[in-house]
Amino acid sequence: MANTPKSAELQADTAGIAPPVVSSSPSPSSPPSAISTTGTGVGNGAIPPMTLEELRAKFFEGAASKAKVLKMEWNGIEFDWHQPTIEEMQKAQDEEDQNFMVTLLIRHSYMHNSEQRLFTNDDYDMLVKMPLSGEFQVIVRQIGQTMDLKVEEKVKK
């Protein structure tokens, strides 16, 4: 194929490959409560239809519904940071005159392998007056990545 044009090479490489099947609506033969899906699943290539209840059960039982725990290090100490819930995030964002990331650090930092919180709300003033060290910035980035935040925007608040 050295002298063949690129488009001909592409056609030759993809010959015999069927395009993916995309279905935006349930098939007429599916029961109304079932969601019909097709795709490149295991076996015959079809993903079996699921009921709404099955989909919801999968959604809430998965790893995405469990909080992550990050092992962190700051100034030579190890501690755990527990990912907040959506509700806890909203409360932290709604607090006026509070640094969002410091608030998250206070509320979700725990002694390593323990359920004992590392900080209390009384530590807020001391934490915000600390120098903005590289170690603190690493922690802020780790927290932000865990929650898929745009950290730079939140730190400015």
C-alpha positions as CSV (number, residue, x, y, z in Angstrom):
1,M,0.0,0.0,0.0
2,A,3.0,2.3,-0.2
3,N,1.9,4.1,-3.3
4,T,-1.8,4.1,-2.4
5,P,-3.5,7.4,-1.4
6,K,-4.2,7.8,2.3
7,S,-8.0,7.7,1.8
8,A,-7.7,4.3,0.0
9,E,-5.5,3.0,2.8
10,L,-8.1,4.1,5.4
11,Q,-10.9,2.4,3.4
12,A,-8.8,-0.8,3.1
13,D,-8.0,-0.7,6.9
14,T,-11.7,-0.3,7.8
15,A,-13.2,-2.6,5.3
16,G,-15.5,-5.1,6.8
17,I,-15.9,-3.1,10.1
18,A,-19.5,-2.2,10.7
19,P,-20.3,1.2,12.1
20,P,-21.5,1.3,15.7
21,V,-25.2,1.1,16.2
22,V,-26.7,4.0,18.1
23,S,-30.2,3.8,19.3
24,S,-31.9,6.9,20.8
25,S,-35.2,5.3,21.6
26,P,-36.5,1.9,22.9
27,S,-37.5,-0.6,20.3
28,P,-41.2,-1.0,19.8
29,S,-41.0,-4.6,21.1
30,S,-39.4,-3.6,24.4
31,P,-41.7,-3.3,27.4
32,P,-42.3,0.4,28.4
33,S,-40.3,0.0,31.7
34,A,-37.3,-1.5,29.9
35,I,-34.5,0.6,28.4
36,S,-33.2,-0.9,25.2
37,T,-29.5,-0.7,24.5
38,T,-27.3,-2.2,21.9
39,G,-23.5,-2.1,21.6
40,T,-20.3,-4.0,21.7
41,G,-20.9,-5.9,24.9
42,V,-19.8,-9.4,25.8
43,G,-21.0,-12.4,23.9
44,N,-23.2,-11.7,20.9
45,G,-22.5,-7.9,21.0
46,A,-25.8,-6.8,22.6
47,I,-26.2,-5.4,26.1
48,P,-29.4,-6.9,27.6
49,P,-32.2,-4.4,28.3
50,M,-32.5,-3.1,31.8
51,T,-35.5,-1.9,33.7
52,L,-35.4,1.6,35.3
53,E,-35.1,-0.1,38.7
54,E,-32.0,-2.0,37.6
55,L,-30.4,1.1,36.1
56,R,-31.0,3.0,39.3
57,A,-29.7,0.2,41.4
58,K,-26.5,0.1,39.3
59,F,-26.1,3.9,39.6
60,F,-26.4,4.0,43.4
61,E,-24.4,0.8,44.1
62,G,-21.3,1.7,42.0
63,A,-17.9,3.0,43.1
64,A,-19.0,6.5,42.0
65,S,-21.5,6.6,44.9
66,K,-18.8,5.9,47.5
67,A,-16.7,8.6,48.9
68,K,-13.0,8.5,48.2
69,V,-10.4,8.7,50.9
70,L,-7.1,10.3,50.0
71,K,-3.9,9.7,52.0
72,M,-2.2,13.1,52.3
73,E,1.0,14.5,53.7
74,W,1.6,18.0,55.0
75,N,4.5,19.3,56.9
76,G,5.7,15.7,57.6
77,I,2.4,14.3,59.0
78,E,0.1,11.9,57.2
79,F,-3.6,12.3,57.3
80,D,-6.7,11.2,55.4
81,W,-9.0,13.4,53.5
82,H,-12.6,12.2,52.9
83,Q,-14.4,13.3,49.8
84,P,-17.4,15.4,50.7
85,T,-21.0,14.7,49.5
86,I,-22.7,17.0,47.0
87,E,-24.7,18.5,49.9
88,E,-21.5,19.2,52.0
89,M,-19.8,20.8,48.9
90,Q,-22.8,23.1,48.5
91,K,-22.7,24.1,52.1
92,A,-19.0,24.9,51.9
93,Q,-19.5,27.0,48.8
94,D,-22.4,28.9,50.3
95,E,-20.4,30.1,53.3
96,E,-19.6,33.7,52.9
97,D,-16.3,35.1,54.2
98,Q,-14.8,31.6,54.3
99,N,-12.1,30.2,52.1
100,F,-13.7,27.3,50.3
101,M,-10.6,25.0,50.3
102,V,-9.7,25.7,53.9
103,T,-13.3,24.9,54.9
104,L,-13.1,21.6,53.0
105,L,-9.7,20.9,54.6
106,I,-11.1,21.5,58.1
107,R,-14.3,19.5,57.6
108,H,-12.9,16.5,55.8
109,S,-9.4,15.9,57.2
110,Y,-9.1,12.9,59.6
111,M,-6.3,11.3,61.6
112,H,-4.8,8.6,59.3
113,N,-6.9,5.4,59.4
114,S,-9.3,6.9,61.9
115,E,-12.7,8.7,62.0
116,Q,-11.3,11.4,64.3
117,R,-11.3,14.8,62.6
118,L,-7.9,16.5,62.5
119,F,-9.1,20.1,62.7
120,T,-12.0,21.9,64.4
121,N,-13.8,24.9,63.1
122,D,-11.8,26.9,65.6
123,D,-8.7,26.2,63.5
124,Y,-10.0,28.2,60.6
125,D,-8.3,31.5,61.5
126,M,-4.9,29.8,62.1
127,L,-5.1,27.9,58.8
128,V,-5.9,30.9,56.6
129,K,-3.1,32.9,58.1
130,M,-0.5,30.2,57.3
131,P,1.9,30.9,54.4
132,L,0.7,29.6,51.1
133,S,3.4,26.9,50.8
134,G,4.0,24.4,48.0
135,E,2.8,21.6,50.2
136,F,-0.5,23.4,50.8
137,Q,-0.9,24.0,47.1
138,V,-0.3,20.2,46.4
139,I,-3.1,19.4,48.9
140,V,-5.4,21.9,47.3
141,R,-4.8,20.4,43.9
142,Q,-5.3,16.9,45.2
143,I,-8.6,17.9,46.7
144,G,-9.7,19.7,43.5
145,Q,-8.8,16.7,41.3
146,T,-10.7,14.3,43.5
147,M,-13.8,16.4,43.0
148,D,-13.0,17.5,39.4
149,L,-13.0,21.2,40.4
150,K,-11.4,24.1,38.8
151,V,-9.2,24.7,41.9
152,E,-7.7,28.1,40.8
153,E,-11.2,29.6,40.7
154,K,-12.2,28.3,44.1
155,V,-8.9,29.4,45.8
156,K,-9.6,33.0,44.8
157,K,-12.9,33.0,46.8
